[in-house]
Amino acid sequence: MIHVVTAANQDRYAAEMEEVWRLRHRVFVEEKGWNALRRPDGREIDQFDTAHAAHFLAIENGQVIGYSRLLPTTRPHLLSDVLPELCEGDRPAGPQIWEWTRQAVAPSHRTRGKNHPVTLEVMTGIVEWGLENGVTCFLAQMPILYLLHVLQLHFRAVPLGVPAEIDGERIIAVEARFDARTLRKLQEIRGTQASVLAPTSPTYLMA
C-alpha cells in the first residue's frame, strides 16, 4: 500500500518519515556514494524536503520498504537549482508538472529484473495520485539506460538535453508525460486494477 505524506498529514507519519530519511541515506549515500549528502546522524534530508514536497511511502507490515518524492516545478527543485545544465532551452514548469526524485527500495525487498514489485507499486501510486490531482507530466533525471524502460511503461518521455556524467553514471533529464494509458500499463504489469493508494492519502493543494 502506498501512503502519500504531505504537510497535510505529516504529523501522523513521524516514525515512518524517520525510516525514510535513513533509507535514503543508506541508498544514496552509503550505496551510491553521494558523499555530499552524508550526515553524521545517518538521515538524508535536502533543501527540497519542505512542506511543498509529496512523499510516497510503500509500507508493508508497518515498515517502509519503498519510497519516492515529487516536487512542484513552480518552486525550487533539482533541475532548476542543482542540475540546470541537464536542460537545454526552456525548462518545463507549471502546476501540472512535478519533478520525480529519490526512488529507493529497501535492500530486503529488492528483486532481480527490470520490473521490481516495490518500484512498480510506488510508480503506480504516483501516477494514480498524479491523475487525481491534475498532474500530467513528470520531470526526472535518470541513468540513460532507464529511458527505454520508462517508454515501455507508456510514459511519453522526451530528453531535455544531452547526457552528463554525474557520480559515475550517465544521467539524462527527461520530460515524461502520462495519462490513463500509463496507469493501465502499470496495472497490467502488476496484474491488478486495484488502487494502491492508502485511503488516507491526501490531495495536494498548490500553495
N, C-alpha and C positions, 0 to 999 in steps of 0.2 A: 504494500500500500504506500502511496506517495503522499506525504504531508507537505503542504505548502506553508512556509513560515514567512510572514511579513511583519511589519511594525504593528499590524492589527492584532496579531495573536502571539507574538514572540514571548510574552510573559509566561505562556503555557508550555513553552518548549525550551526552557533554560538548560535543562540537563542534556537534551538532545543536541542543542547547538554547541555545548561544550564538546560532545563527541565529534561534531562536525569540524570544529577548529582543530582537533587533534588528528582526525582522519586526513584533513587537508595538509597538515604539517608532515604527516608520515608519507603521503603520496607525493606531494610536490617538492618538499624539501629533502626528506631522507631518501626517497626513491629516485626522483627526477633530478635532484641536485640543484634546485633553485635556491642557492645559498643566500641570496639577497633577502629572502623571506624568512630565514632561520631566526627563531626566537628561543631564548633560554627556557621559556615555560612550555615549549612544545605545542603552541597554538598558532596556527597560520591564519591571521586576520589582516586584511589590507585596507587601504583607504576607501575602497568601494563598498565595504560591508557597512553601509549606512541604513537608515530607516527606509530608503528607497529601493533597496535590493529585495528580490524574491528568492528564497532558498527552497530547494526541492529535496526532501529527505525520503529515501527509501528505508522504511523501518520494518523490521521483522523480529518478532519475539522481544519487543522492547529495545532493540539495538539498531543503531544507524548502520546500514550495510551499503548504502549508496547515496550519492549527493551530486547536485549541480546548482548553479546560480544563474539568475537572469538580472541584468542591469538595464534600466531605461536609457535609451540613447539621447533623451532630452537632458540628461545630466552627465557629468564626467564618467567615463568608462575606459576600459583598457585601450580600445582602438583610438579614442580621442586624446588620451593623456599619456599613455605609456608606449604604445606601438603605432603611432600615426604614420610611420614610414611604410607600413604594410598596405596602406590605402593610397592609390594613385587617383587624383581627381577629387571630386566632391565626395565626402563621406556620407553615406546614407544615415539619416536620423529622422526621428519623428515618434509620436506616441504609439504607432503600430509596429515599431521596430525596436527590438530589445537585443542586447548582447548576451550571448550564452558562453559561460566560462566555468572553470573549476569542476569539470566532470571527474568524479572519483568513485571507486568501488573498493570496499574493504577487502583486504587480502584473503580473508576467509571465504569470500563469495565470488572470487574470480574463476572464470572458466576459459577453456581454450576455444578458438574460433572467433569469428567476427561478430556473431550475434550473442553477446553476453546477456543473459536474462535480466540481471540487475540494471545494466545500462539501457536495455530496451524498455524496461519498466519506467525508468526515470525519463527517458526521451518521450515515451507515450504520455506520461503525466504532464510534461512540459508542453507538448503540442495540444493536449486536451485543454489545459489551463489557458494557453495562448488563444485558442479558438473561442473560449468562453469570455475572454477579456479584450477582444478586438485586436489581438496581436496577429500579424500575418507574415512577419519576417524576422529572422534572427541574423545578427552579425556574429561571426565566430572566427577565431584564429586556431588553426588546426594543422597537424602534420599533413603534408601534401598527399601522402598515400591514403589518408582517410577520406579525401574528397570523393572518390569513386563510391565508397560505401554510403556516404550521405546521399548521393544521387540515386543509388539503388533503393534507398528508403523513401524515394519520391519527394525529396526536397528539391526545389529548383535552385540549385546552388551555382553562383557565378563568382569567380575570383575578382577581388577588388584591386589586385596588384600582382607583382611577381613574388615568388617565394623568397624568404630570407632565412639565414642560419641563426637560430636562437637556441641557446643552451643545448647545442649539439643536434638539433632537429631542424629539418627544412619545414618552415612554417608558412602558411598562406592564409590571408584574410579572405573570407567569403561572405557574400550576402545570400542567405538561404531562405527563399520564400516557401510557404507551406499552406495547405488548406485541408479540407476534409479527406482528400485522396491520400495525403500523407498519413493522416490518422488511421485510415482504413488499412494502409500497407503495414503500419506498425502493429495493428491489431491482428492482421493476417499472420504475420511472422510469429506473434506471441500465441496465436491460436485461440483468442477470445476477444469478444467485443465489449466485455465488461469494463467499466470505468476503473482506472487505477487510483483515482484521487480520493483521499480521505474525505468523508462528508463535511468535516470542519474546515476544509481548505477555503481561505477567503478569496474574494475577488480583489482586484487591485484598483485603488483609486489614485489616479495620477495626480501628484501634488504640483 
